[in-house]
Amino acid sequence: MYIEDLKFSLWADFIERDYLDNEFKTLIDDGIINGATSNPAIFKNAILNSPAYKEQLSSLTGLSPKEKYEAVAIFDITKAADILKPLYDKNDDGYVSIEVDPFLSDDAEATISEGKRLFKSINRENVMIKVPATPAGYIAMEELTASGIPVNATLIFKKQQAIACAKAFEAGVKKNAATVHTVISIFVSRVDRALDAKLSENGIDVALSGIYNSADIYNVIEKMQVPGCRTLFASTGVKDDSLAAHYYIDGLLAYNSVNTAPIDTIKAFHANGVKKKALPLKDEVIQKHFEKLDSIGIDFEKILDKQISDGLVAFEDAFRDILESL
């Protein structure tokens, strides 16, 4: 744990082969991170921009583009899982996540099949299968958890999504008759990027909507008390230079939670962050902020729905770019 008494973890939102062989190990040894996440956009940047993959890719003849992608991704995730295994063995997280094909987000059976296949192929118990929070995804989350597979529910922007994920995990754990570790990943900074220009024009404090929305969802998840399930705050890098690099980690520091962030954000927090509990926030404080949004005609639910659809498209685009390049 990064902060033991809060059961607060920091995971690196980054995977790249040279990094795994070098800086990744240092960050773990120094007690700065205790887990890692990946997604199609991260693998796109790694595979297309790093020379570390050329040798393996040149040997993968006769395979489809998706088979090549999986070979590369499985190699990296396996390596990360092995490096993290000592943390996992002492019950200090040690998880790394790999996402299912985003084009399967509306197909429960295909997501279940791919999730099980990836978990079996990697063959490491400290791997989480990442599943988008869609109606099909909730079905897959329950089945994967029931099969004893750790799951990272991703692309959460709304309470309804988080509740559906938590219920799926709860049902899966009951079927498995054992605790299976899961996380519910709330996306934070994208909400502010969608709203802040209009809020600034109307004299409303900016860079708070993502935090208040996430705090609201965190309260709901904590109240449900699903065994083995935690809130994970994602999309916590800043795009606004007026904010401290560690702004979203500071503002969402909470008991029994995880924050996954870019490496530079993690380093900034470790060096200069405010390392004390920021959540929970009172419901009335959260509500007051969103009443301000409503007063200037912002349909917050509509904003969140667009973020969900845009997020799925972004993952699909990144995955398509990888396949086309291979």
GUMAR-61507 format. One record per residue (C-alpha): residue number from 1; chain; x, y, z. Coordinates in pm, whole numbers, always signed. Example, Ala and Ser with C-alpha at 12.3 -4.5 7.8 and 13.67 -1.06 7.14 Angstrom:
+-----+-----+--------+--------+--------+
| seq | mol |     xx |     yy |     zz |
+-----+-----+--------+--------+--------+
|   1 |   A |  +1230 |   -450 |   +780 |
|   2 |   A |  +1367 |   -106 |   +714 |
+-----+-----+--------+--------+--------+
//
This chain:
+-----+-----+--------+--------+--------+
| seq | mol |     xx |     yy |     zz |
+-----+-----+--------+--------+--------+
|   1 |   A |     +0 |     +0 |     +0 |
|   2 |   A |   +117 |   +350 |    -68 |
|   3 |   A |    -56 |   +466 |   +253 |
|   4 |   A |   -107 |   +162 |   +475 |
|   5 |   A |   -349 |   +304 |   +732 |
|   6 |   A |   -584 |   +423 |   +454 |
|   7 |   A |   -548 |   +104 |   +249 |
|   8 |   A |   -471 |   +340 |    -39 |
|   9 |   A |   -288 |   +209 |   -344 |
|  10 |   A |   -112 |   +375 |   -636 |
|  11 |   A |   -104 |   +188 |   -965 |
|  12 |   A |    +88 |   +294 |  -1274 |
|  13 |   A |   -134 |   +353 |  -1576 |
|  14 |   A |   +137 |   +255 |  -1821 |
|  15 |   A |   +287 |    -50 |  -1989 |
|  16 |   A |   +590 |    -57 |  -2220 |
|  17 |   A |   +856 |   -326 |  -2248 |
|  18 |   A |  +1173 |   -125 |  -2177 |
|  19 |   A |   +995 |    +45 |  -1887 |
|  20 |   A |   +903 |   -294 |  -1739 |
|  21 |   A |  +1269 |   -396 |  -1747 |
|  22 |   A |  +1388 |    -81 |  -1576 |
|  23 |   A |  +1189 |   +197 |  -1409 |
|  24 |   A |   +889 |    -23 |  -1323 |
|  25 |   A |  +1099 |   -233 |  -1088 |
|  26 |   A |  +1248 |    +76 |   -924 |
|  27 |   A |   +905 |   +227 |   -856 |
|  28 |   A |   +796 |   -100 |   -693 |
|  29 |   A |  +1115 |   -141 |   -489 |
|  30 |   A |  +1082 |   +218 |   -364 |
|  31 |   A |   +725 |   +154 |   -248 |
|  32 |   A |   +578 |   +410 |   -487 |
|  33 |   A |   +346 |   +181 |   -686 |
|  34 |   A |   +191 |   -154 |   -608 |
|  35 |   A |     +1 |   -233 |   -927 |
|  36 |   A |    -43 |   -144 |  -1293 |
|  37 |   A |   -314 |    -95 |  -1553 |
|  38 |   A |   -323 |    -97 |  -1931 |
|  39 |   A |   -574 |    -21 |  -2203 |
|  40 |   A |   -579 |    -23 |  -2585 |
|  41 |   A |   -455 |   +337 |  -2605 |
|  42 |   A |   -154 |   +257 |  -2383 |
|  43 |   A |    -64 |    -49 |  -2589 |
|  44 |   A |   -112 |   +149 |  -2909 |
|  45 |   A |   +146 |   +405 |  -2802 |
|  46 |   A |   +386 |   +136 |  -2682 |
|  47 |   A |   +363 |    -94 |  -2983 |
|  48 |   A |   +366 |   +180 |  -3248 |
|  49 |   A |   +632 |   +402 |  -3092 |
|  50 |   A |   +876 |   +179 |  -2904 |
|  51 |   A |  +1152 |    -13 |  -3084 |
|  52 |   A |  +1138 |   -275 |  -2809 |
|  53 |   A |   +866 |   -465 |  -2998 |
|  54 |   A |  +1029 |   -494 |  -3338 |
|  55 |   A |  +1211 |   -821 |  -3275 |
|  56 |   A |   +907 |  -1007 |  -3142 |
|  57 |   A |   +678 |   -872 |  -3412 |
|  58 |   A |   +922 |   -977 |  -3686 |
|  59 |   A |   +897 |  -1335 |  -3560 |
|  60 |   A |   +516 |  -1347 |  -3560 |
|  61 |   A |   +466 |  -1457 |  -3917 |
|  62 |   A |   +145 |  -1620 |  -4034 |
|  63 |   A |    -66 |  -1469 |  -3756 |
|  64 |   A |   -364 |  -1237 |  -3784 |
|  65 |   A |   -324 |   -878 |  -3661 |
|  66 |   A |   -523 |   -957 |  -3346 |
|  67 |   A |   -313 |  -1266 |  -3277 |
|  68 |   A |     +2 |  -1055 |  -3311 |
|  69 |   A |   -140 |   -792 |  -3075 |
|  70 |   A |   -233 |  -1055 |  -2818 |
|  71 |   A |   +110 |  -1217 |  -2836 |
|  72 |   A |   +276 |   -882 |  -2764 |
|  73 |   A |    +26 |   -778 |  -2496 |
|  74 |   A |    +34 |  -1116 |  -2320 |
|  75 |   A |   +414 |  -1105 |  -2312 |
|  76 |   A |   +410 |   -763 |  -2143 |
|  77 |   A |   +128 |   -840 |  -1901 |
|  78 |   A |   +295 |  -1168 |  -1801 |
|  79 |   A |   +623 |   -986 |  -1740 |
|  80 |   A |   +447 |   -720 |  -1532 |
|  81 |   A |   +257 |   -983 |  -1334 |
|  82 |   A |   +579 |  -1169 |  -1253 |
|  83 |   A |   +750 |   -849 |  -1136 |
|  84 |   A |   +447 |   -766 |   -919 |
|  85 |   A |   +405 |  -1119 |   -780 |
|  86 |   A |   +602 |  -1058 |   -456 |
|  87 |   A |   +356 |   -780 |   -369 |
|  88 |   A |    +61 |  -1007 |   -448 |
|  89 |   A |   +208 |  -1283 |   -231 |
|  90 |   A |   +213 |  -1051 |    +70 |
|  91 |   A |   -142 |   -927 |     +3 |
|  92 |   A |    -28 |   -585 |   -120 |
|  93 |   A |   -224 |   -578 |   -447 |
|  94 |   A |    +37 |   -665 |   -713 |
|  95 |   A |   -228 |   -668 |   -987 |
|  96 |   A |   -191 |   -576 |  -1353 |
|  97 |   A |   -491 |   -533 |  -1584 |
|  98 |   A |   -546 |   -626 |  -1947 |
|  99 |   A |   -856 |   -518 |  -2137 |
| 100 |   A |  -1072 |   -739 |  -2355 |
| 101 |   A |  -1124 |   -643 |  -2719 |
| 102 |   A |  -1331 |   -319 |  -2699 |
| 103 |   A |  -1528 |   -423 |  -3007 |
| 104 |   A |  -1688 |   -693 |  -2790 |
| 105 |   A |  -1842 |   -444 |  -2545 |
| 106 |   A |  -2199 |   -531 |  -2653 |
| 107 |   A |  -2144 |   -909 |  -2666 |
| 108 |   A |  -2152 |  -1073 |  -2324 |
| 109 |   A |  -2068 |  -1425 |  -2437 |
| 110 |   A |  -1775 |  -1314 |  -2651 |
| 111 |   A |  -1643 |  -1098 |  -2366 |
| 112 |   A |  -1669 |  -1389 |  -2124 |
| 113 |   A |  -1494 |  -1621 |  -2367 |
| 114 |   A |  -1212 |  -1377 |  -2437 |
| 115 |   A |  -1172 |  -1286 |  -2069 |
| 116 |   A |  -1136 |  -1651 |  -1971 |
| 117 |   A |   -902 |  -1721 |  -2262 |
| 118 |   A |   -674 |  -1428 |  -2180 |
| 119 |   A |   -663 |  -1518 |  -1811 |
| 120 |   A |   -578 |  -1880 |  -1895 |
| 121 |   A |   -316 |  -1780 |  -2155 |
| 122 |   A |   -137 |  -1542 |  -1919 |
| 123 |   A |   -171 |  -1798 |  -1639 |
| 124 |   A |    -97 |  -1557 |  -1356 |
| 125 |   A |   -336 |  -1521 |  -1063 |
| 126 |   A |   -250 |  -1152 |  -1016 |
| 127 |   A |   -399 |  -1046 |  -1350 |
| 128 |   A |   -725 |   -854 |  -1370 |
| 129 |   A |   -941 |   -877 |  -1680 |
| 130 |   A |  -1066 |   -531 |  -1773 |
| 131 |   A |  -1427 |   -512 |  -1892 |
| 132 |   A |  -1615 |   -197 |  -2000 |
| 133 |   A |  -1925 |   -113 |  -1794 |
| 134 |   A |  -2197 |   -185 |  -2049 |
| 135 |   A |  -2509 |   -404 |  -2015 |
| 136 |   A |  -2319 |   -691 |  -2176 |
| 137 |   A |  -2020 |   -612 |  -1959 |
| 138 |   A |  -2219 |   -656 |  -1637 |
| 139 |   A |  -2314 |  -1009 |  -1744 |
| 140 |   A |  -1951 |  -1083 |  -1823 |
| 141 |   A |  -1831 |   -936 |  -1492 |
| 142 |   A |  -2057 |  -1169 |  -1295 |
| 143 |   A |  -1950 |  -1478 |  -1488 |
| 144 |   A |  -1579 |  -1398 |  -1477 |
| 145 |   A |  -1592 |  -1326 |  -1105 |
| 146 |   A |  -1792 |  -1644 |  -1049 |
| 147 |   A |  -1507 |  -1827 |  -1225 |
| 148 |   A |  -1258 |  -1681 |   -976 |
| 149 |   A |  -1111 |  -1429 |  -1222 |
| 150 |   A |  -1027 |  -1081 |  -1084 |
| 151 |   A |  -1203 |   -807 |  -1283 |
| 152 |   A |  -1139 |   -438 |  -1343 |
| 153 |   A |  -1469 |   -275 |  -1443 |
| 154 |   A |  -1373 |    +21 |  -1658 |
| 155 |   A |  -1519 |   +335 |  -1816 |
| 156 |   A |  -1748 |   +427 |  -1526 |
| 157 |   A |  -1890 |   +778 |  -1524 |
| 158 |   A |  -2230 |   +727 |  -1359 |
| 159 |   A |  -2364 |   +587 |  -1032 |
| 160 |   A |  -2595 |   +353 |  -1221 |
| 161 |   A |  -2295 |   +192 |  -1387 |
| 162 |   A |  -2110 |   +153 |  -1057 |
| 163 |   A |  -2413 |     -1 |   -888 |
| 164 |   A |  -2458 |   -248 |  -1175 |
| 165 |   A |  -2088 |   -343 |  -1155 |
| 166 |   A |  -2104 |   -390 |   -778 |
| 167 |   A |  -2416 |   -606 |   -805 |
| 168 |   A |  -2249 |   -818 |  -1073 |
| 169 |   A |  -1942 |   -865 |   -855 |
| 170 |   A |  -2153 |   -947 |   -551 |
| 171 |   A |  -2347 |  -1212 |   -745 |
| 172 |   A |  -2025 |  -1356 |   -888 |
| 173 |   A |  -1858 |  -1377 |   -548 |
| 174 |   A |  -2161 |  -1562 |   -406 |
| 175 |   A |  -2140 |  -1817 |   -686 |
| 176 |   A |  -1766 |  -1859 |   -636 |
| 177 |   A |  -1799 |  -1892 |   -258 |
| 178 |   A |  -1467 |  -1709 |   -217 |
| 179 |   A |  -1350 |  -1350 |   -226 |
| 180 |   A |  -1241 |  -1239 |   -571 |
| 181 |   A |  -1067 |   -902 |   -592 |
| 182 |   A |  -1235 |   -647 |   -817 |
| 183 |   A |  -1215 |   -274 |   -884 |
| 184 |   A |  -1467 |    -26 |  -1022 |
| 185 |   A |  -1277 |   +231 |  -1229 |
| 186 |   A |  -1428 |   +581 |  -1229 |
| 187 |   A |  -1300 |   +820 |  -1495 |
| 188 |   A |  -1233 |  +1165 |  -1351 |
| 189 |   A |  -1055 |  +1435 |  -1551 |
| 190 |   A |  -1249 |  +1381 |  -1874 |
| 191 |   A |  -1559 |  +1519 |  -1702 |
| 192 |   A |  -1384 |  +1845 |  -1620 |
| 193 |   A |  -1241 |  +1880 |  -1970 |
| 194 |   A |  -1595 |  +1857 |  -2107 |
| 195 |   A |  -1738 |  +2119 |  -1870 |
| 196 |   A |  -1482 |  +2366 |  -1745 |
| 197 |   A |  -1490 |  +2617 |  -2030 |
| 198 |   A |  -1862 |  +2677 |  -1979 |
| 199 |   A |  -1830 |  +2680 |  -1602 |
| 200 |   A |  -1555 |  +2941 |  -1619 |
| 201 |   A |  -1769 |  +3160 |  -1843 |
| 202 |   A |  -2044 |  +3149 |  -1579 |
| 203 |   A |  -1825 |  +3211 |  -1277 |
| 204 |   A |  -1851 |  +2857 |  -1139 |
| 205 |   A |  -1545 |  +2688 |   -988 |
| 206 |   A |  -1372 |  +2462 |  -1238 |
| 207 |   A |  -1188 |  +2130 |  -1196 |
| 208 |   A |  -1440 |  +2011 |   -938 |
| 209 |   A |  -1711 |  +1830 |  -1135 |
| 210 |   A |  -1495 |  +1524 |  -1197 |
| 211 |   A |  -1398 |  +1506 |   -831 |
| 212 |   A |  -1752 |  +1557 |   -699 |
| 213 |   A |  -1897 |  +1304 |   -943 |
| 214 |   A |  -1630 |  +1051 |   -845 |
| 215 |   A |  -1683 |  +1124 |   -474 |
| 216 |   A |  -2055 |  +1062 |   -519 |
| 217 |   A |  -1990 |   +726 |   -683 |
| 218 |   A |  -1728 |   +635 |   -419 |
| 219 |   A |  -1989 |   +689 |   -146 |
| 220 |   A |  -2228 |   +451 |   -319 |
| 221 |   A |  -1964 |   +180 |   -370 |
| 222 |   A |  -1851 |   +200 |     -7 |
| 223 |   A |  -2208 |   +169 |   +120 |
| 224 |   A |  -2263 |   -148 |    -85 |
| 225 |   A |  -1967 |   -321 |    +86 |
| 226 |   A |  -1914 |   -588 |   -178 |
| 227 |   A |  -1643 |   -830 |    -57 |
| 228 |   A |  -1310 |   -772 |   -231 |
| 229 |   A |  -1439 |   -472 |   -430 |
| 230 |   A |  -1275 |   -127 |   -424 |
| 231 |   A |  -1313 |   +203 |   -600 |
| 232 |   A |  -1039 |   +285 |   -849 |
| 233 |   A |   -997 |   +644 |   -969 |
| 234 |   A |   -874 |   +656 |  -1329 |
| 235 |   A |   -809 |   +928 |  -1586 |
| 236 |   A |   -633 |  +1128 |  -1314 |
| 237 |   A |   -365 |  +1301 |  -1518 |
| 238 |   A |   -419 |  +1675 |  -1561 |
| 239 |   A |   -446 |  +1859 |  -1894 |
| 240 |   A |   -478 |  +2207 |  -1741 |
| 241 |   A |   -137 |  +2362 |  -1669 |
| 242 |   A |   -290 |  +2576 |  -1394 |
| 243 |   A |   -346 |  +2262 |  -1186 |
| 244 |   A |    -79 |  +2077 |   -992 |
| 245 |   A |    +18 |  +1754 |  -1167 |
| 246 |   A |   -105 |  +1557 |   -864 |
| 247 |   A |   -431 |  +1752 |   -828 |
| 248 |   A |   -667 |  +1459 |   -886 |
| 249 |   A |   -475 |  +1220 |   -663 |
| 250 |   A |   -482 |  +1475 |   -379 |
| 251 |   A |   -851 |  +1547 |   -427 |
| 252 |   A |   -958 |  +1183 |   -434 |
| 253 |   A |   -741 |  +1028 |   -165 |
| 254 |   A |   -976 |   +788 |     +9 |
| 255 |   A |   -983 |   +486 |   +236 |
| 256 |   A |   -997 |   +149 |    +60 |
| 257 |   A |   -929 |   +295 |   -284 |
| 258 |   A |   -685 |   +283 |   -574 |
| 259 |   A |   -562 |   +563 |   -797 |
| 260 |   A |   -411 |   +469 |  -1131 |
| 261 |   A |   -219 |   +750 |  -1297 |
| 262 |   A |    +53 |   +826 |  -1552 |
| 263 |   A |   +410 |   +789 |  -1427 |
| 264 |   A |   +482 |  +1163 |  -1418 |
| 265 |   A |   +163 |  +1223 |  -1216 |
| 266 |   A |   +263 |   +955 |   -966 |
| 267 |   A |   +612 |  +1101 |   -929 |
| 268 |   A |   +468 |  +1449 |   -872 |
| 269 |   A |   +233 |  +1317 |   -605 |
| 270 |   A |   +508 |  +1122 |   -434 |
| 271 |   A |   +727 |  +1433 |   -423 |
| 272 |   A |   +475 |  +1704 |   -344 |
| 273 |   A |   +125 |  +1562 |   -299 |
| 274 |   A |   -107 |  +1616 |     -3 |
| 275 |   A |   -105 |  +1272 |   +156 |
| 276 |   A |   -413 |  +1292 |   +375 |
| 277 |   A |   -768 |  +1168 |   +331 |
| 278 |   A |   -986 |  +1387 |   +106 |
| 279 |   A |  -1294 |  +1163 |    +85 |
| 280 |   A |  -1571 |  +1101 |   +170 |
| 281 |   A |  -1747 |  +1426 |    +92 |
| 282 |   A |  -2091 |  +1497 |   +234 |
| 283 |   A |  -2380 |  +1436 |     -4 |
| 284 |   A |  -2508 |  +1792 |    +41 |
| 285 |   A |  -2171 |  +1938 |    -64 |
| 286 |   A |  -2175 |  +1730 |   -380 |
| 287 |   A |  -2538 |  +1813 |   -453 |
| 288 |   A |  -2480 |  +2187 |   -414 |
| 289 |   A |  -2217 |  +2183 |   -688 |
| 290 |   A |  -2444 |  +2004 |   -934 |
| 291 |   A |  -2729 |  +2240 |   -857 |
| 292 |   A |  -2501 |  +2518 |   -985 |
| 293 |   A |  -2452 |  +2326 |  -1310 |
| 294 |   A |  -2826 |  +2278 |  -1344 |
| 295 |   A |  -2883 |  +2650 |  -1288 |
| 296 |   A |  -2689 |  +2739 |  -1605 |
| 297 |   A |  -2861 |  +2477 |  -1816 |
| 298 |   A |  -2603 |  +2197 |  -1809 |
| 299 |   A |  -2759 |  +1851 |  -1845 |
| 300 |   A |  -2497 |  +1660 |  -1646 |
| 301 |   A |  -2648 |  +1318 |  -1720 |
| 302 |   A |  -2625 |  +1392 |  -2092 |
| 303 |   A |  -2261 |  +1498 |  -2049 |
| 304 |   A |  -2182 |  +1170 |  -1875 |
| 305 |   A |  -2362 |   +961 |  -2139 |
| 306 |   A |  -2149 |  +1128 |  -2406 |
| 307 |   A |  -1832 |  +1057 |  -2208 |
| 308 |   A |  -1925 |   +689 |  -2192 |
| 309 |   A |  -1988 |   +662 |  -2566 |
| 310 |   A |  -1681 |   +871 |  -2651 |
| 311 |   A |  -1467 |   +654 |  -2423 |
| 312 |   A |  -1577 |   +335 |  -2593 |
| 313 |   A |  -1508 |   +488 |  -2935 |
| 314 |   A |  -1162 |   +602 |  -2822 |
| 315 |   A |  -1072 |   +249 |  -2709 |
| 316 |   A |  -1208 |   +105 |  -3033 |
| 317 |   A |  -1012 |   +358 |  -3241 |
| 318 |   A |   -690 |   +278 |  -3056 |
| 319 |   A |   -746 |    -95 |  -3099 |
| 320 |   A |   -825 |    -48 |  -3470 |
| 321 |   A |   -504 |   +153 |  -3515 |
| 322 |   A |   -301 |   -127 |  -3356 |
| 323 |   A |   -457 |   -394 |  -3577 |
| 324 |   A |   -413 |   -189 |  -3892 |
| 325 |   A |    -46 |   -130 |  -3810 |
| 326 |   A |    +10 |   -503 |  -3760 |
+-----+-----+--------+--------+--------+
//
